[in-house]
């Protein structure tokens, strides 16, 4: 299967986006501890992170089966961009951590 140039660029952008997102996850427990979170809160945060990551795979597979690789990548990147935009314009500090 030959990938078009646009699909290769879209795939590379989603890879870079996910790498940037994964970089800060290693520092999140220490950051939470610096904010005053206890061991249970840090463990709960990590458990929820794993749960949400597992739950994201089902809709991704469904989108790929239904719409194909190209459209599912476009939809996933648009959803991620929308989520980051909402995070960017959130007016309150607590929204970014709750």
Long-range contacts (C-beta under 8 A, 24 or more apart in sequence): 7-69, 7-70, 7-73, 10-70, 10-73, 10-74, 10-77, 11-73, 13-77, 14-73, 14-76, 14-77, 14-80, 17-77, 17-80, 25-49, 35-97
